[in-house]
Amino acid sequence: MKKARLTAALGLILLLGGCKTAGGGFDPQENMIYVSEGRSLSTATVEACSPETYSEDELRAFVEQAVSDYNEEKTGQAKAINEDGQEKLPVAVSSCEIEDGQAVMILDYASSEDLVNFATEAGIPIGDLTVTDVSEAAGTDLALKKADSGEKVSVEAVAAGKGTMVQTDGATVIQTEGKILYATDGAEMADSRTVRLPEGGGTVIFE
């Protein structure tokens, strides 16, 4: 794979933003990562553009080629679109459109490892990102609070419950498919499913 080509594509399609709806309830209003109940992830970006810059067909072809190259390298499948009844590709193009002077692109990932690997291969540092069961919080020194009240909560109480835990080591905005129950102390709740994590990253737990 030509690293420069993938890097250029990622400059458009990774890290994140937009105002476009993807599958599974992802409706980003700003830069964010979406995590589903099944622990797959999506990202979206919006890039200002004009018809003189590139056409929608040209943009989609470019993005699909970059994703196809990556998938071929990792799995031997030179594909960019997930197909019904088939195993999910590491990275797949969900949406790529130009509308009202903006290029809007949404990518789906089979796992958090795929998202991180895709960025790492392009030389774009996004930090670590893990998605695990909430029970794995046990024994850690996380400082967590209830998302609805801001009340501090013990890790033991959190780990004894059910849910999915998302952790990053960089500042980002995360939207979840289910309601957020707990978040790192210092995180800012935008709504019941969207949270802004501070510099240094943090933890989100959702049902």
Long-range contacts (C-beta under 8 A, 24 or more apart in sequence): 1-69, 1-70, 1-73, 1-121, 2-69, 3-121, 3-122, 3-123, 5-65, 5-66, 5-69, 6-66, 6-69, 6-70, 6-121, 6-122, 7-122, 7-123, 7-124, 8-66, 9-62, 9-63, 9-66, 9-67, 9-122, 10-66, 10-118, 10-119, 10-122, 10-124, 12-45, 12-47, 12-59, 12-63, 12-103, 12-105, 13-43, 13-45, 13-63, 13-66, 13-96, 13-105, 13-107, 14-43, 14-45, 14-107, 14-118, 14-119, 14-122, 14-124, 14-126, 15-43, 15-45, 15-119, 15-124, 15-126, 16-43, 16-44, 16-45, 16-172, 16-173, 17-44, 17-45, 17-46, 18-44, 18-45, 18-46, 18-104, 18-105, 18-106, 19-46, 19-104, 20-44, 20-46, 20-95, 20-97, 20-104, 20-106, 22-94, 22-95, 22-106, 22-108, 23-94, 23-108, 24-177, 25-177, 26-106, 26-175, 27-175, 28-175, 30-173, 31-172, 31-173, 32-172, 32-173, 32-174, 32-175, 32-194, 33-115, 33-129, 33-172, 33-173, 33-174, 33-175, 34-174, 34-175, 34-176, 34-177, 35-131, 35-164, 35-166, 35-174, 35-175, 35-176, 35-177, 35-206, 36-177, 37-164, 37-177, 37-178, 39-111, 39-112, 39-131, 39-164, 40-88, 40-108, 40-109, 40-110, 40-111, 41-108, 41-109, 41-111, 41-112, 41-114, 41-115, 41-129, 41-131, 42-94, 42-106, 42-107, 42-108, 42-109, 43-106, 43-107, 43-109, 43-115, 44-95, 44-104, 44-105, 44-106, 44-107, 45-104, 45-105, 46-102, 46-103, 46-104, 47-102, 47-103, 47-105, 48-101, 48-102, 48-103, 49-98, 49-101, 49-102, 49-103, 50-101, 54-103, 55-98, 56-96, 56-97, 56-98, 56-103, 59-96, 59-98, 59-103, 59-105, 60-93, 60-96, 60-97, 63-93, 63-96, 63-105, 64-93, 64-96, 67-91, 67-92, 67-93, 67-107, 70-118, 70-121, 74-117, 82-108, 90-114, 90-117, 90-118, 91-115, 91-118, 126-170, 127-168, 127-169, 127-170, 127-201, 128-167, 128-168, 128-169, 129-166, 129-167, 129-168, 130-165, 130-166, 130-167, 131-164, 131-165, 131-166, 132-164, 132-165, 132-167, 133-163, 133-164, 133-165, 134-158, 134-159, 134-161, 134-162, 134-163, 134-164, 134-165, 134-205, 135-159, 136-165, 137-165, 137-203, 137-205, 142-184, 142-203, 143-184, 143-185, 144-182, 144-183, 144-184, 144-185, 144-203, 144-205, 145-182, 145-183, 145-184, 145-185, 145-187, 146-181, 146-182, 147-179, 147-180, 147-181, 147-182, 147-183, 147-189, 147-192, 147-195, 148-192, 152-185, 153-182, 158-182, 158-205, 162-207, 163-205, 163-206, 163-207, 164-205, 164-206, 164-207, 165-203, 165-204, 165-205, 166-203, 166-204, 166-205, 166-206, 167-201, 167-202, 167-203, 167-204, 168-197, 168-201, 168-202, 169-200, 169-201, 170-199, 170-200, 170-201, 171-196, 171-197, 171-198, 171-199, 171-200, 171-201, 172-196, 172-197, 172-201, 173-197, 174-204, 176-204, 176-206, 177-206, 178-206, 178-207, 179-206, 179-207, 180-204, 180-205, 180-206, 181-205, 181-206, 181-207
